[in-house]
Amino acid sequence: MAKMKVGIIGSGGRSRLYLDAIKMLPDDFELVSMRFRTEEKAKSFADKYGIPVTTSMDEFKSAKPDFVVDVVNRPDVGKVALDFLNDDIPVLAETPPAESFEEIQSLWALTEKRKSKMLVAENYFAEPGFAAKIEAVRRGYLGEMETVTVSNTHEYHAASVIRLMLDTLYTPLTVIGKKMTIKLTLTQDKEGNPIRDGRTQDVDRYHMFLNFENGKTGIYDFAIAQYWSSIRSRYFMAQGSRGEIKDDDIWFLDKSFSPQKSSFKQNTTASGDLISISIGDDVVYENTLLSTKGVGRVLGISHMLLNMKAYLETGKAPYSFASAMQDTYITQLILEAGRRPFQPVASEKMPWEAGL
């Protein structure tokens, strides 16, 4: 398969993950341009990474990328995507691709009208830890899935993980719960620098129940501060009729219905590169991109780039744009429920459901 030309727009921390992934996949991708808003930021990246940069949108487009990675600030992701789609340039957009019910439907309507090629880089399900858990569920370790509790990632990512773990596709759902504002004593800033003066900060925490029509339940319990606070843990739990996953431990019944406890074991090379993840001798995740020399987010991003390449070549994608629209829609239902404490917010049938 031919190498694809990639353009990146945006210069935040996520854009660096794409730079790393492209560098680790030289047979598949070539970075032809990276667009910045300021000359200072463009020069900084050019000096540090030795990459082609520009501040001109016309110059960026003239590099003729096969697709653009849209990694701008969250409120602008959808608007930037529309600009490229209107020029028939395929887009791999960061999450979420829209910020309101209206934006979601407008974006879908445009892509359908123009037959645009767009995917969303939801990488969590492709990261080793989540991928192993999803595969364990698929293989029946937990039996019939009942409940998934996500308290280790936020909003769009949480919606995607819940939907994939419960295999609810576009099952109708009702969201109910509360957004709480709580005081949290700061222990460090987002960069990891310690704070020891006892100051507090008001933070929002969502506690939401996603009640699906088929009886399955997703629980979203998260505050953004969990990403960096030293006194707030992150956790994940999935429960089914035959067992339970709690973080990296799993309890299940074997073929004779005898209770077993195991863990998701990471198998690595002598230099620490991830080879696979297994439950006992059962391999539930294989790192097919071992040459990337990475784990976690870089592997997830690598898979998203490769998914986009496969989509442009074959028209098929493991994580479709319709799936992304559904996860964006569920995210908006969660946020709306946060604005309406303990009032049920019900989903409606959406136009992309046939494409899921």
C-alpha positions, 0 to 999 in steps of 0.5 A: 500500500502506498505511503500517505501524505499527512497534514496536521493543523494544531500545536497542542500536546495531542499534535505531538502524539501524531508527530511521534506516531507518524515518525514511527510509521515511516512506511505508511505516512509522510508529514507534508505540512503542519500549520500554526497560527503564529510564526513563533510556534511554527519556528519552534516546532520546525527547529525541534522536530525538523518538519515542514511548517507554515502559518498560511492555510493556502500554503498548507492546502497546497501541500496536497495532503491525502488527509488532514489531522484536525487537532485544534482547540476543542471548540474549533474542531468541527469548524476546521473540519468543515473548511477542509471537507468543503474543499474535499480534503479528508479529515481525521478529527480529534474528539469530540468533533462537535459541541452541541446537538445542532453541530452534530446534526449539521456535520453529519448532514454535510458529510452525507450531502458531499459524501465527505470522508471523515473519521474521528480519532477516538483512540481509547478503545485501541489503547492496549489496556482498554483493547484487552478488556474489550476483547475479554468481554467479547470472549465471554469472560464476564458472560452477559454484560450488565454494567460498566462504570467509567471513572478513568476518562472523560466525556466522549472517551467514556461514552465510547468505552461504555457503548463498546463494552456494553455492545449497545450500538444505537440502543435507545437510552436515558441519562439521569444524574447530577453535576456536582461542584466540589472543593478539592485541595490542590496537590499539583498543577497539570504539569506535575509541579507540586502545590503545598499551600493548602489552597482549594479549587472548585471542580465539577464532578459528573455522576450519571446513569446511562440506562439503555433500553435493553436493561444495560447500564453505564455509570459515568463518574468523573471529574477532570481533576482526576487526571492530575490530582494526587488525592483523586484516584481513577478506576474502571469496572465492568460487571456481567453475569459470570464475572467482573473486571476492576481495573487490571484484575478480573474475576470469572467462572471457568468452564466448570463454573469454579470461581477464578481470579486473574489479572491482565498481565503485560508481556514485554521484551527485555527492553520493556516494549509491550508484546501482548496482554494476557489473562493467564495463558490466554492472549487478549491483546497483541501489539501488532505495532511493536516497531512503534516502541511505545504503549498507551496513547501513541499506540492508540494514535498509531491505530487511528492513523492506520484506520484512516489509511485503510478507510481511504483505501477501502472505504471501511473503518473499524470505528466509523464516522457514524459511531463517532456521531453516536458517541458525540451524541451520547456525550451531549446527553450527559452534558445536558443531564448535568444541566438538568439535575435528576431529570431524565434526558432521553435519546432520540433516533438519529440519522446516522444510525443506519451507518453504525 
